[in-house]
Amino acid sequence: MAVTKIIPIRFTIDKSVSYICNPHKTGDCRYIHSEHCVPQTAALTFQHHLRQARAGGNTIGRHLIQSFAPGEVTPETAHEIGKKLAGEILGGRYAFVMATHVDRGHIHNHFVWGAADVEAHKKYHSNKRTYHEIRAVSDRLCEEHDLSIIVPHGTGKSYIEYHAEKRGESWKAKLKAMFDIVLSESVNFDDFLRRMEAQGCEVKKGAHISFRAPGQTRFTRGKTLGADYAEDALQRKISEKSGQGLRNQPMAAPLQSVIDIEGNERIKSSPGYRQWASVFNLKQSAAALNLIQEYGGINAFDELYGKAVSDKLQLAQELNAMDADIRNLSTLRNHLRAYGRTKDVFKEFQSQNMQRRKDAYYAAHSEDIITHSAAKKALSQAVKPVPSVKAITTEMERLRATRADVRTRYKQREAELKEMETIRKNLYLMTRKNKVHEQNKDYDLSM
């Protein structure tokens, strides 16, 4: 599992770069990576692109932190995940420095990038949408490396609530699941409230209707569970369902995972919730069996599941390969542009025949001189012949178009696998429960 946090940088971005590249924190600089810049002069590169940006504002860069659970990941894996994360969220358009810190109990990645991109010099916009995109990419990369993830639900939840739900202790999760089932059987809103009370849930009416599940200490307002659980939304759902002649039919809803009743101590101590969970499991198990039949039976399902896993892995490998190609081409193109833009300055610098004049010229044009030297060195190491900027741009556009198609197929496979994983989990718990039942039955007969 990885937790992400992004911070705006408004002053001294050079200190941020120096901090994340600390040799004591990065294993003697083994876990440092950069693109479109070198760590030693990254701040100068950031400033160069920012000066050419049209948009205003006082943000000169961004600092992203990606923290992993203690003991869950090795430095090498964390560093690899960090490079992939930077490649996807920045798309090869921003100069950045990324470092993996290994000096604490939990391994974490730091990313610092300039506010303006290196191509069009447009500023990076950080908001809720971009942050959720970062978190989604981080979770997907963790999942691909067999790490735990924070599963998104609705508008989001705190990490405390997430872990509580994972342990079966989240009241919000219990109430929402109870709502979904009771709502599907309700004729009208009053009937919905009566059925909730019949399940052992207390209802408190007022300006905002509130609920308290069996064993819960405090009441929870419906609207705090999400917009779909506010009183007006619940009434609308019942009205729409009744108007469509579905009064006695369950609501259409995605398949949910059954609850592991025997493995949850808190459920064992709450008879009311145990009864509700048993009914919930029966409905989800029946839905899983119906879906198995739609797949053509258990054998066909297993075959399709294996193919879906293989396809997703292959598509992920294709995406990673194209991402690497795009990053490399973008880096090469920027070196070519930097070389052409600064070659006259560098030539003039070399022509100075007096050390005093040379030092003065360097002081006035140090950024261009350093940039030219770095670009020249990079181009000398590139595969020959080096293509033109136009040829590189054309190839990048082709790769991005291909990547978009592959990405669409990847998301489709991901959605299919999500349903399949839920089916497999439900069938596993059903099978385990049946085995325990048969063992107890045999024992009783022997008595």
URPEGI-V699269 format. One record per residue. RES is the residue in one small letter. OMEGA is omega in radians with two decimals (none if undefined). Layout:
res/omega
RES/OMEGA
RES/OMEGA
This chain:
res/omega
m/3.12
a/3.08
v/-3.10
t/3.10
k/-3.13
i/-3.05
i/3.07
p/3.08
i/-3.10
r/3.13
f/2.97
t/3.10
i/3.11
d/3.12
k/3.09
s/3.12
v/3.14
s/-3.13
y/-3.05
i/-3.14
c/3.13
n/-3.10
p/-3.13
h/-3.11
k/-3.02
t/3.13
g/-3.10
d/3.04
c/3.12
r/-3.04
y/3.07
i/-3.12
h/3.12
s/3.08
e/-3.11
h/3.13
c/3.00
v/-3.04
p/-3.07
q/-3.10
t/-3.08
a/-3.10
a/3.11
l/3.11
t/3.11
f/-3.09
q/-3.14
h/-3.13
h/-3.13
l/-3.14
r/-3.12
q/-3.13
a/-3.14
r/-3.07
a/3.14
g/-3.10
g/-3.09
n/3.09
t/-3.10
i/3.12
g/3.13
r/3.11
h/-3.14
l/3.10
i/3.11
q/-3.05
s/-3.13
f/3.10
a/-3.13
p/3.06
g/-3.05
e/-3.01
v/3.07
t/3.10
p/-3.12
e/3.14
t/3.12
a/-3.13
h/3.12
e/3.09
i/3.13
g/3.13
k/3.13
k/3.12
l/3.13
a/-3.14
g/-3.09
e/-3.04
i/-3.14
l/3.01
g/3.14
g/-3.06
r/-3.08
y/3.01
a/-3.11
f/3.01
v/-3.13
m/-3.11
a/3.09
t/-3.14
h/-3.07
v/-3.02
d/-3.11
r/-3.11
g/3.11
h/3.13
i/-3.14
h/3.12
n/3.03
h/3.09
f/3.04
v/3.11
w/-3.14
g/-3.06
a/-3.09
a/-3.13
d/-2.99
v/-3.10
e/-3.11
a/-3.13
h/3.03
k/-3.06
k/3.10
y/3.13
h/3.14
s/3.11
n/-3.10
k/-3.12
r/-3.12
t/3.11
y/3.13
h/3.05
e/3.10
i/-3.12
r/-3.14
a/3.12
v/3.13
s/3.14
d/-3.13
r/3.13
l/3.09
c/3.14
e/3.13
e/3.11
h/3.08
d/3.04
l/3.09
s/-3.14
i/3.03
i/-3.05
v/3.14
p/3.12
h/3.12
g/-3.10
t/3.13
g/3.14
k/3.11
s/3.13
y/3.08
i/3.14
e/3.14
y/-3.13
h/3.09
a/3.12
e/-3.13
k/3.11
r/-3.11
g/-3.05
e/-3.10
s/3.13
w/3.12
k/3.14
a/3.14
k/3.14
l/-3.13
k/3.11
a/3.11
m/3.10
f/-3.05
d/-3.10
i/-3.10
v/-3.12
l/-3.10
s/-3.08
e/-3.01
s/3.13
v/3.10
n/-3.03
f/3.10
d/3.10
d/3.09
f/-3.13
l/3.12
r/-3.13
r/3.08
m/3.12
e/3.11
a/3.10
q/3.14
g/-3.13
c/3.09
e/-3.14
v/3.11
k/-3.13
k/-3.14
g/3.09
a/3.08
h/-3.12
i/-3.08
s/-3.09
f/3.06
r/-3.11
a/3.10
p/3.14
g/-3.13
q/-3.10
t/-3.06
r/3.05
f/3.11
t/3.09
r/-3.14
g/-3.06
k/3.12
t/3.08
l/-3.10
g/-3.09
a/-3.11
d/-3.08
y/3.01
a/-3.04
e/-3.12
d/3.12
a/3.11
l/3.11
q/3.13
r/3.13
k/-3.14
i/3.14
s/3.14
e/-3.14
k/-3.13
s/-3.12
g/-3.12
q/3.11
g/-3.11
l/-3.02
r/-3.07
n/-3.13
q/3.10
p/3.10
m/3.06
a/-3.10
a/3.11
p/3.09
l/3.12
q/3.13
s/3.09
v/-3.10
i/3.11
d/-3.04
i/-3.07
e/-3.11
g/-3.10
n/-3.07
e/-3.10
r/3.10
i/3.14
k/-3.09
s/-3.12
s/-3.10
p/-3.13
g/3.14
y/3.11
r/3.12
q/3.13
w/-3.11
a/3.13
s/3.11
v/3.12
f/-3.13
n/3.13
l/-3.11
k/-3.14
q/3.11
s/3.10
a/3.11
a/3.13
a/3.13
l/3.09
n/3.13
l/3.08
i/3.13
q/3.11
e/3.09
y/3.10
g/-3.14
g/-3.02
i/-3.13
n/3.11
a/3.12
f/-3.14
d/3.13
e/3.12
l/3.11
y/3.12
g/3.11
k/3.14
a/3.10
v/3.14
s/3.14
d/-3.13
k/3.13
l/3.14
q/3.12
l/3.10
a/3.11
q/3.10
e/3.12
l/3.14
n/3.14
a/3.13
m/3.08
d/3.14
a/3.12
d/-3.14
i/3.12
r/-3.12
n/3.12
l/3.12
s/3.11
t/3.13
l/3.13
r/3.13
n/3.05
h/3.11
l/3.13
r/-3.14
a/3.12
y/-3.13
g/-3.08
r/-3.02
t/-3.04
k/3.13
d/3.11
v/-3.12
f/3.11
k/3.10
e/3.10
f/-3.14
q/-3.10
s/3.14
q/-3.05
n/3.09
m/-3.06
q/-3.12
r/3.11
r/3.14
k/3.11
d/3.14
a/3.13
y/3.13
y/-3.14
a/-3.10
a/-3.06
h/-3.03
s/-3.09
e/-3.14
d/-3.13
i/3.13
i/3.13
t/3.14
h/-3.13
s/3.14
a/3.13
a/-3.13
k/3.14
k/-3.13
a/-3.12
l/3.12
s/-3.13
q/-3.11
a/3.12
v/-3.13
k/-0.07
p/3.13
v/-3.12
p/3.12
s/3.10
v/-3.14
k/-3.13
a/3.12
i/3.14
t/3.12
t/-3.14
e/3.11
m/3.11
e/3.11
r/-3.14
l/-3.14
r/3.10
a/3.10
t/-3.14
r/3.13
a/3.12
d/3.13
v/3.13
r/3.11
t/3.12
r/3.12
y/-3.14
k/3.10
q/3.11
r/3.14
e/3.12
a/3.11
e/-3.12
l/3.13
k/3.10
e/-3.13
m/3.13
e/3.11
t/3.10
i/-3.11
r/3.13
k/3.14
n/3.13
l/3.12
y/-3.13
l/3.08
m/-3.13
t/-3.14
r/3.14
k/3.14
n/3.12
k/3.12
v/3.13
h/-3.14
e/3.11
q/3.12
n/3.13
k/3.12
d/-3.11
y/-3.13
d/3.13
l/-3.11
s/3.12
m/none
